[in-house]
Amino acid sequence: MPTTFHAIPRERPLTPLLDRANTPDELRRLGEAELETLADELRQYLLYTVGQTGGHFGAGLGVIELTLALHYVFDTPDDRLVWDVGHQAYPHKILTGRREQMASLRQKDGIAAFPRRSESEYDTFGVGHSSTSISAALGMAIAARIQGSKRKAVAVIGDGALTAGMAFEALNHASDVNANMLVILNDNDMSISKNVGGLSNYLAKILSSRTYASMREGSKKILSRLPGAWEIARKTEEHAKGMLVPGTLFEELGWNYIGPIDGHDLPTLLATLRNMRDLEGPQFLHVVTKKGKGFAPAEADPIGYHAITKLEPINAPAAPLSIQKRASGPKYSSVFGQWLCDMAEQDGRLVGITPAMKEGSDLVAFSERYPQRYFDVAIAEQHAVTLAAGMACDGAKPVVAIYSTFLQRAYDQLIHDVAVQHLDVLFAIDRAGLVGEDGPTHAGSFDLAYLRCIPGMLVMTPSDENELRRMLTTGHLFDGPAAVRYPRGSGPNAPIEPGLAPLEIGKGLIRRQGQKVALLVFGVQLAEALKVGETLGATVVDMRFVKPLDEALVRLLAASHELLVTIEENSIMGGAGSAVSEFLARENILQPTLHLGLPDYYVEHAKPAQMLAECGLDEAGIEAAVRARLNQMGR
């Protein structure tokens, strides 16, 4: 069994076996008896590398043995291995030729936090969002059948990701087409069963063996000739298995269910995977693991150790006094969490809904104070939105706390179930804009574009913490669907008014009066824009509302300035700047404009400041772009 570590090593550990297993081909040359030691070395090396870079932590520790067993038994990369989400894929990266690149993990121009097809032939499917693995592996299995190939397709999905409807749609379809594929349920929270031990491990070996499979098929042929006999035998078999294993649901969906087995027992894993590798039809293996396995603090606190930040050197110099004394504003998610509790105290109709983002969206306090009004629907974004619509139909005031990139998955429900019916649902959209090291799969790059085209939608972009609080109140009181999108991280430490006063809908605010150039800011770039405004003598406007746009203010600015510059941390195409240009065109106002925002490509992972600089959304970038346009105009 795995060695338990109690501290993250600061010095690179000695890993003589791992040094001989840089690729799966090299791994398969090792003796089976060496794999237990290799697992300990891999776990210690993972602890070391994530300590150097920061990143996802607990999930990878929990699949060390499973990752080794999969690459040992299957002929990867010819056999297709698909990881769900990818939080747990760091051991996979280490074993597939990227061990020395782990020092660049999640850094600019380094390797990604998730599997990416462009990074390695072993990354068969790019991920970042959950519940896609079964569909992707099924597609690969069908493609192999069409091509006459014997290659295998394996999907590894967690018990949390299995809650999404997409996963069950794929399970249903795979049985319908009798796909030759293996789905491994990595149950790291014992959410399906605690039935793990010697009996279930032994049973799994028996049920996955070729002898059992051939006996079962032979019996089927014989008993099928006797009226009703096979049906009785089948029901007897299912009843016997159902008493011992929790696989009835998957069996009813047409899968051959095996398990649960101990995901940290390498001999059992290897034997079971070998047995299942060549079985025909849809195969389902239930593996129970422990998140954070082998690192005592992570085992005790799997949520807290889902990801960690980079370890600072022991003798690192203290931060400069100027930085130490600088006031740090609260996180935007914390401002939302406090507002939710305050508004819930004032309005008994308010309910809070989240698709498995209680900690990330800061609903912990609300869930404890108002447990009957708090609903975590698990990883089921579509259900979260339609649930809110149903509640709104009968007088509740739902607040859906959701990440920008995850709301994309429920876009049909947002339009059809909420907006078409003009229901009172407030969307608190966290992680809007660029989010840093997690990269493009987690960036909220498109919400302004996909929200502002929906009729009847109120869309707001706060520039600081107090604006966020007031906009949340505005959206809550609004008659119809409303959205407030705000970024990850902390604000500029603006004073927060304790009350629950709304804003006047559709009204922007001139923050600095200048001349010639007007900077129209939609969101948190206001602080940078004010600095640029001082340098260039420009007018700076906090637009606040993307929809409805403050058309009167835009008309006034166009009449009194030579250049209008829109600034947003959203895709330029279809974003807030597009709304300004559409209005000017509609009113036949011929006015030079410059749109600054996210470019027409996916901005790769890096530090947030690096990403903003690349997009020209920092102070230097904004100033340079404005000066360049003025030069073009001959000003």
N, C-alpha and C positions, 0 to 999 in steps of 0.2 A: 504493500500500500504506500501512498505518497508520503514522503518526508514532510513534516510541518515546519515552515519557516516563520520566524517571529519578527524579522526586520528586513527591510529592503536593502540589499547589498549596495554599497556605494562604490566598491571596486569590482571590476569585471571578474566574475567567478571562473574557476578552471572547469572546462567542460570537454574532457578528452573524447567522450563518445559523441557528443553533439558536433564536435569538430570533424567527425568522420561522416556526418549525416547532413551535408549541405543541401542535398536534393532528395526527393523520394527514392530515386534509383539507388543512391548511396544508403539510404535508410533501409531499403529492402535487402541489402547485403549483410546487415547485422543479424546476429542470432536472436531468436525470440527471447532467450534468457537475458539478453542485454537490455531489453526495452524498459524494464522497471528502472534501472539506473539512468537510462536515457531520459525517462520521464522526469526524474528528479532534477537532472541537469537542465532540461528544457524549462522546467518551472522556475528554477533559480535564475536562469538567463533572462526569462521573461520579466521576472521581478526587477532585475538589474536594468534592463533596457527601458522599461516603462518609467522607472524611477529617474532615468536620465532625460526623458523627453516629455513625460506626462502622457495621459491618454486613457483609453478604456482598459480596465484592469481585472475586475472580478470574473467577468464572463470567460476571458481567455484562460485564466487559471483553472476554471472548471472543466475545460475540454482538452486538457493536455493529453490524457490517455486516449480519448476518443479520436483526436487529431492524429496521433501516432498510429493508432490501429487502422484508421481509414486509409492513410497513405501506405501503410505496410501491406494491407490486404488487397487494395484496389490498385489498378495500373494507371495511376494519375500521371500526366494530365490526359491520357487517352480516355480513361474513364472520367466522367464529368462529376466533379464535386462542387455542389452549390451551397454556400453558406447563407443563412437568412440574417438580414440586417448587417452582420459583419462585425459586431462588437467583439465576437469571440475568435476572430480570424488572425490575431497576432501570432499564435503558435504556428498556424498554417503558413504565414509569411516567412517565419524563421526557417521552417523546414523546406521551403520552396525557393531557395537561392537568394533570399533577401536578408540573411542574418546580419551581415555587416552594414546593410542599409537601414537597419532599425534605428540607428542614431539620428537619422533624418526624418523619422516618423512625424507626420502632421506639421512639418516645417516647410517653408517656402522652397519649392523645387525638390522636396523630398518625397518619400513614399506616403501613400494616402492612409487615412485612418480605417478605410474599408477596402474590401476587394475591388479591383478595377481591371477590366479586360486589357486595357492598354499597358498595364504595369507588369503582368506576368501571364504566361500561357496557363498557369495553374489557377488563375482567377477566371473561372469560366463564365461568371455573370457578375456584373457590377451591381452593388447594393448600397444601402444606406437607409432605406425605408424597410419596414418589416413585412413579413408574410408573403414575400414574392417567390421564395425558393421552390415550393412545390410546383407552381405553375411553370417556372423556368425549367426545372429538371424534367417535368412532363414534356415540355416542348422539345427538349434535347432527346428524350427517349423516343418520341415519335419520329423525329428527324433520323435517328439511328435506324429505326425500323424501315423507313422509306429508303434509306441508303443501303440497306442490307448489312449494316454493321452490327457487331456483337458488343460494342462498347457499352458500359454501364452508366447509369445516371443516378446520383445519390443527392438527396436534399437533406440538410440538417436544419431543423427548425426548433425554436424554443417553445416552451409551454405558454409564454406570454404572447408570442407571435401567432400561435395557433388559434387565438381567440378571434382573429380577423376573419371576416366572411370570405375573403379571397382565398384563404387557405382551404376552407371547406369546399369552395367551388372547384378548386383543383383536385382535391381528394375525390370528389364525386365524379369528375370528368375522367380521371385516371382509371378508375374502376370500369367506367363505361367503355373505354377503348382498350382495356386489359393491358395497360402499359407495363413493360418490363422495367421497373424502377424500384428504388428503395428510398423510403422516407424514414429518417431517424428523428424521433422526438427527443430533444434534449431537455428533459424535465429537471430544471435546477431549483425548483421551489417546492417540489413534491405536491404540486397543485392538482395532479390527477390521482396519484396513489402513493401510499407509503409502503406498499407491499414489495419490499426489497430485502433480499436475503438469500440464503442457500437454496431454499426450495424454488423460488422464482428463477434464480440463475440456472438451476438444474433443469427446470421446466423449459426455459427459453432454449437451452441447448437441444433438448429433445424436440421441441416444436419446430425448430429451425433446421433440423437435420434432414438430409436427403432420404434417410430411411423412413422417417415419419411421413415425409411428403409422398414418397412412392407408395407406402402402405395406405395412405389416405386416398390417393388416386386409384389404387388397385381395388380397395374396398368400394369406392364409388362405382366403379365399373360393374362389380359383381352385384352390389345391392340395388343398382339402378334397374336391374332386370326384374326385381321383385317389387310389385306395386306397394308404394308407400314406405318401403324399407329404408331407402336412402334418406328420405326426409326425416324419418324418426332418428336414424343414426346421426344425421347432421345436427338436429336439435339437441340430441344427447351430448354430442361433442361440444357444441356451443355452450350448453349449460355447465358442463364440467369445466371448460376453460373459464367461463364467466365467474365461477366460484373462486377461481385462483388468480385470475388476471383481469384488469379493467379494460379489456379490449373490445367489448361488445359493440360499442359505437363504431369503431373502425371496421370490425368484421361485417357489420350491417351495411357499411358503405362499400364493401367489396374488397377489403384489404386483408391480407394474411397478417394478423397481429402477433408479434412476438414480444415478450417482456412482462413486466419491467425488469431490467437487469442493472447491476451496479456499474455505472459509467466510469468508475475508477479501478475496476477489476480488469486488468489487461488480459489475462488468460481467457476470461469469459467473453470479453469484447472480441478478441481475435477469433475464438472458436465460433461465436455466433455470426460474426460478419462473414467468415469463410463459408459457413453453412448457407447463409442467405444470399451470397453473391450470385449464385447461378440458378436460384429459384425463379420460375416463370411467374409473370403477372405482378400486380402491385404488392409490394412487401412493406411492412410497417414495423419498425423496431423502436421500442420504448426504452430509453436509457435514462436513468436517474443519476444526476450529478449534483455537486454542491458548488454553488457560485463562490469563487474565492478559494477553492480547495487548495490546501497546502500552505496558505498564508493566514495565520491565526487571526489577525485583526480583520481581514476581509471576510473570513468565515463568520465572525461574530457580527459584522455590520456589512452585509452584502450591498445594501443601498448606498451607504456612505462611500464604499470602495468600488462602486460601479466604474468610476473614473477617478484618476488622481492628477494632481499638478506635478510639474517637474520638481524634483528634490533640489534644494539649493545647497551648494557646498557648505560644509561645516564651518569653514573659516571665511565665508563670504563677507565682504565689507558691508558695513551698515549703509542703508540708503541715505543719500544726502538729506540734511535737515530741511531743505526747501521742499523735498518730496514728503518727508515724514510729517511735516506740519500742514501739508495741503489737505483740506477737507475733502473727504470722499463721499459722494452722494450715495443714496440707497440704490439698490438695483431696481430697475423698472418693474421686474416681476414682484418684488417686495411691496412696491407702491400699489400694484394691482391687488395683491393679497390683502393688504390693509383696507383698501377701498371696499373690497368684496365683503369683509366682515362688517365694516361701518354701514354700508348700504343695506346689508341683510338685517341689521338691527333696526333700521328705519322702515324697511319694506318687507313684510312677511311673505310677499309673493316671489321674492328672489330665490332662485335655485342655482347651484353651481354644477357644471358638467365638465368633465375632462376625459379624454381618451388616454388614460394611463400616464398622465403628466402631473400628478399631484405635487411632487417635490419640485419638478422643473418649473411649473407655472405658479408655485407658491400658494397652493391651496391647503396646506397642512393645517394652519390655524382655523380656517373656515370649516374643514372637515371635522375638527375636534369640537368647535363651538356649535356647529349646526349639522350634526350627522344625518338628520332626517332630510336635510335639504341639499346634501352633497351626493353626487353620483359620479363614480369612476366606472366607465363602461368598458375598461380595458382597451386593447389596441383595436379599436373599431370606430374609426373617424366618421364613416358614413352613418352608422347607428347613432353616434353622439349628436349629429346635426338633426337627423329626423326625430330623435327622441325629444330634442329641444323644441322642434316644431309641434310635436304632439302636445307637449306641456303648454306651449303658448296658446294652442287652440282652446284650452280650458282654463285660461286666466293666470297661469304662472308667468313669471318674468325670468326666463332662462338666460344665464350667462355661460357661454361656451368658451372655456379657456383652452386655447389650442395654438400650436406652433404654426407659423405661416406656411412652412413647407408641408406640414401634415394636413392643413385645410385643403390643399390641392386635391387630396384623395377623396374629398367629400364635395367636390364642386357641383356635381349634379344635384345633390341633396340641398346644397346652399341655394341653388337657383330654383329648383322645382318644388321642394318641400317648404322652404322658408320664404324666399323672395316673391315667387309667383302668388303665394297666398298672403303676402304682406303681413307676416307674423312678427310679433315683438320678440326678437332674439338678438341679444348683444354678443358679438364675437370679440373676445379679448385676444388679439393675435400677437403672440410673443415671438421672439427671434426673427423679427422682420429685418430685412436687409442682410448684409454680410455677417456671418457668424464666426469666422476664423477657421481654426484648424480642422473642423469637421468637413469643410469643403462644400462643393456645390450641391450635394444631395441634401444638405441641411440649411442652405441659405434661403432666406425669404426674399427672393429676387423679383417675384412677379405679382405679389398680392394687390398692389395698387392697380395694376393693369387688369387683373381678372375680377377685381371688385367693382371698379368704376364703370364697367360696361353693363352692370346689372341694374335694371330699372328699379327705382325706389330705394336704393341702398344709400345709407349715410356712411361716409368714409372719412375718417379723421386720422391725422398724423401729429402727435405731440412733439414739441421741441424740448421739453424738460419734464421733470417729475410732477410738478404741479399741474402742468397742462394735461398730463396723462390722467391725473385724478379727476379733473374737471370734465375731460372728454368722456371718461367712463360714465360719469353721472349723466352727461348729455345723451349718450347712447342708451342708457337705461331708461331714461324718460321719453325717448323718441318713440313715436307711434309708427313702428315698422322695423325692418331689419337694420342693424347698425354694426359698424366695425371700427375698432380702434387698433391700429397696428403700432407696435413699439419694439425697440431693439433689445438684443441681449446685453447684459451688463449694467453698469451704473450710469446715472445721469450726471449733470453738471452741478448737482447739489443746490438746486433752486429751492427757496423756501416753499414749504407745502402748507397750503391753507387747510385748517382742520375741518372745515365745513364740507358740504356736498352741493356746492353751487355749480349749475351748468353753465355752458357757454352759449352765446347767441349763435344759432346754427347758420353756417355759411358766411361767417365774417372773419376775415383775416385781420392782422394787426401790424402796423408799421412800427418796427423796432428802432430803426434809425433813418432819419431823413437825410437824403443826399441829392445828387443830381446826375444827369446823363445816364447812369446805369442803375437799374433796379434788380436786386437779387431776390427772387421769389422762392422762399425756402419751404419745402414740405417735409418737416421732420427734424431730426436731431442734428443736421448739419448747420443749424442756426448759429451755434457758437463759432464755427469756422467762418461762416458768412459774415458775421459781425466784425471779425478781425479784418477780413478782406474789405468790408465796407469802410472801415477806418482808413485803410491804406489807399483805397481808390476814391474815397469820397462818395461812395455809392449809397443809395437807399437800400435798406434791408427790411424785408417783409416776412413775417411769420404767417404763412398762408393758412395753416391749421386744417382747413377742410379741402379735401380733394373732390368730394361730391357732397353737397352742391358746392361748386366753385364760387368764390367771391368775385362775380363778374363785374360788379360795379368798381371794385378796387382794381381789377386788371385793366379795365377801361381807363380809369384815372391814371394809372401808372404808364400805360401806353401813350397817353396824351402828354405826359410831362417828362418822359425819358426817351433817350435815343436807342437804348438797348434793354431788352428784358431777358434776364437769365434765370431759368428754373433749375432748382437743385433738389435732388431726391435720391435716396438710397434704394432705388428700385430700377427695373429695366426702363431704359429711355423709351423703347418702343411700347406705346400704349399706356405709358405712365401718366403722372400728374402733369408733366410738361406737355404731353400730347393734349391734355385737356385744355391747357392755356392756348395752344396753337389752334385747336379746333374752334374755340370761342372766337379768337381773333379772325379766323377765316370766315366763320359764320356771320360776324358783324362787319365783314369787309374792311377790317382795320389792317393796313399794311404796316407792319412793325417788325424790325429786325429782332430775332430771338435766338437764344443759345440754350440748348438743353443739356444739362449735366446730370449724369446718373450712371447706372450700370450698363456696360457695353453689351454688344450682341454676341457674347461668348460666355462660357462658364468660367467664372473667376476661381482659380485653383486655391487650395488650402494654403494658408499662411497666417501670420498674426493679423488681427483686424486692422491695425494701423498700416501694415504693408498692403493689404488688400485695398483699403481706401486710397492709399497713395497711387497704386496701380490704376485705379479707376478715375483718378483726378478729383477725388472728393475730399481731400484734406485742404488745409489753408493754401498751401503752395500750389496745388493743382487747380483749385478754383481761380486763384489770382492769375495764374499763367493762362488759363483758358479764356478768361475775360479780356486780358491784355491782347491776346492773339486775335480775338474777334474784333476788338477795337482797332487794331492795326489793319485788319482786312477792310474795315469800314473807313479807314483813313482818318480816324479820330485821334 
